[in-house]
Amino acid sequence: MRALTPAAVRFLASSRVQAELEALAAEPLEPLSTLAALRRGWDADEAAWIYDQALLRRKARVKFPRAAAMLFEAEALEQASAAPLARWRAEQVFRPYGRVADLGAGIGGDALALAEAGKQVLAVERDPVRAALLEHNAAALGLSGRLRVVRGDWRELDLNTEAAFADPARRAGGRRTVRLHAMEPPLDDLIRLAKRVPAVAVKLAPALDKGELPQGAGIGFISLSGELKEALAGFGELAWAEPWALVLPAAACLRGSEGPLRAGPVASCFYEPDPAVIRAGLVRRLAAELDAVQLDAQVAYLSSSGCRETPFARSWQVLEHGPFRQKTVAGWLAAYSAGGLEVKRRRSPVDPALLEKKLAGALVPGGPALTLFLTRIRGRSWAILGRRG
Ligand SMILES: C[S@@+](CC[C@H](N)C(=O)[O-])C[C@H]1O[C@@H](n2cnc3c(N)ncnc32)[C@H](O)[C@@H]1O
């Protein structure tokens, strides 16, 4: 993609280019013919910028419901928060606050959601191109009245705000990092900020090492459609006393301290907790809520007699279970005339893809799709065959 400059953003924001982009939205984009057609009306740089924006708008739809009015830059789009997460943060985490600073706002995934939630937003961004894109995006979405963009390094500003959000870039030397001290800006800068600003929340990689967080920081984990997306650390008024797990799009939040282990055998219902629940260390808490037992102290699999509806776990009706042997499992599949098989595992050395391949011969077309869980229960390799309940 052709690199953008602040002047290029001004060009792209002009009404002539916006009209061109609107026209392109209805057409297939062919790298050669579309670019050739654009070059008849624009110079080479201009045509490339327009073509890139047409592509980026299409790509951005999954993150920005109103992408058709916005302008993007490829890396900033990749880094931008997805709309459901940004909206939840803006409406729930920052609910008590009227003024929020977004420190390192990028093209506005979070800043725009905060403004849409009715906050007065100070969006600081040191990259001049991203700051210009954010200014355009705020205006295009009718949010300029609530969102002020400041170009520069927030560490050099005298921030007078009741609450702040930061989403540090997780790249160091061109490579992705989960190390909190290698983020840009590093965690220490944010910890120092939390001494001056009453409420600070920081978006982090879910794979973070919790040991790197200072004592007293709050932590939560967020999943979207069953996929673990991010962690959120809270400081000051947002230093939540207990860890939490948020499951989107259900917007269900499980919080609390981890209770005692309730261990027990496989019963008629099998639960696989949501990854946010597992990462927040709330599996035992969930077991208590579901009146379920954990199959092994080291494994995040639960079971109970009868499945309960819960947003915090997926459930399966247990068809068979016992010590894992490929031959036994093949027999189970034949007995249920299984038509499809997904193998999942926790603490089992077996390669799921390989086993699926080996067992494919035991499947019959049109039969039910079943799931096989492989794990260790009190030191024994165990298999559980289930049907989605
Ligand atoms: C991960 S991106 C933010 C994405 C944004 N939350 C979104 O959803 O679109 C981090 C941004 O912080 C900016 N940044 C990093 N350090 C900064 C600093 N000290 N001052 C201002 N901006 C900074 C980077 O230029 C980058 O655009």
Ligand as a Chemical Component Dictionary entry (heavy atoms), coordinates in Angstrom:
data_LIG
# 
_chem_comp.id                   LIG 
_chem_comp.type                 NON-POLYMER 
_chem_comp.pdbx_formal_charge   0 
_chem_comp.three_letter_code    LIG 
# 
loop_
_chem_comp_atom.comp_id 
_chem_comp_atom.atom_id 
_chem_comp_atom.alt_atom_id 
_chem_comp_atom.type_symbol 
_chem_comp_atom.charge 
_chem_comp_atom.model_Cartn_x 
_chem_comp_atom.model_Cartn_y 
_chem_comp_atom.model_Cartn_z 
_chem_comp_atom.pdbx_ordinal 
LIG C1  C1  C 0  -2.626 0.045 19.414 1  
LIG S1  S1  S 1  -2.740 1.626 18.762 2  
LIG C2  C2  C 0  -4.267 2.235 19.372 3  
LIG C3  C3  C 0  -5.465 1.652 18.704 4  
LIG C4  C4  C 0  -6.772 2.269 19.145 5  
LIG N1  N1  N 0  -7.110 1.938 20.503 6  
LIG C5  C5  C 0  -7.914 1.828 18.240 7  
LIG O1  O1  O 0  -8.745 1.034 18.683 8  
LIG O2  O2  O -1 -7.950 2.294 17.082 9  
LIG C6  C6  C 0  -1.587 2.527 19.733 10 
LIG C7  C7  C 0  -1.363 3.940 19.251 11 
LIG O3  O3  O 0  -0.663 4.648 20.260 12 
LIG C8  C8  C 0  0.167  5.605 19.643 13 
LIG N2  N2  N 0  1.179  5.979 20.659 14 
LIG C9  C9  C 0  2.126  5.179 21.219 15 
LIG N3  N3  N 0  2.802  5.853 22.172 16 
LIG C10 C10 C 0  2.254  7.106 22.208 17 
LIG C11 C11 C 0  2.529  8.261 22.995 18 
LIG N4  N4  N 0  3.481  8.243 23.927 19 
LIG N5  N5  N 0  1.785  9.374 22.777 20 
LIG C12 C12 C 0  0.810  9.378 21.836 21 
LIG N6  N6  N 0  0.517  8.313 21.053 22 
LIG C13 C13 C 0  1.228  7.192 21.248 23 
LIG C14 C14 C 0  0.700  4.882 18.414 24 
LIG O4  O4  O 0  1.120  5.813 17.414 25 
LIG C15 C15 C 0  -0.519 4.060 18.000 26 
LIG O5  O5  O 0  -1.268 4.711 17.000 27 
# 
loop_
_chem_comp_bond.comp_id 
_chem_comp_bond.atom_id_1 
_chem_comp_bond.atom_id_2 
_chem_comp_bond.value_order 
_chem_comp_bond.pdbx_ordinal 
LIG C1  S1  SING 1  
LIG S1  C2  SING 2  
LIG S1  C6  SING 3  
LIG C2  C3  SING 4  
LIG C3  C4  SING 5  
LIG C4  N1  SING 6  
LIG C4  C5  SING 7  
LIG C5  O1  DOUB 8  
LIG C5  O2  SING 9  
LIG C6  C7  SING 10 
LIG C7  O3  SING 11 
LIG C7  C15 SING 12 
LIG O3  C8  SING 13 
LIG C8  N2  SING 14 
LIG C8  C14 SING 15 
LIG N2  C9  SING 16 
LIG N2  C13 SING 17 
LIG C9  N3  DOUB 18 
LIG N3  C10 SING 19 
LIG C10 C11 SING 20 
LIG C10 C13 DOUB 21 
LIG C11 N4  SING 22 
LIG C11 N5  DOUB 23 
LIG N5  C12 SING 24 
LIG C12 N6  DOUB 25 
LIG N6  C13 SING 26 
LIG C14 O4  SING 27 
LIG C14 C15 SING 28 
LIG C15 O5  SING 29 
# 
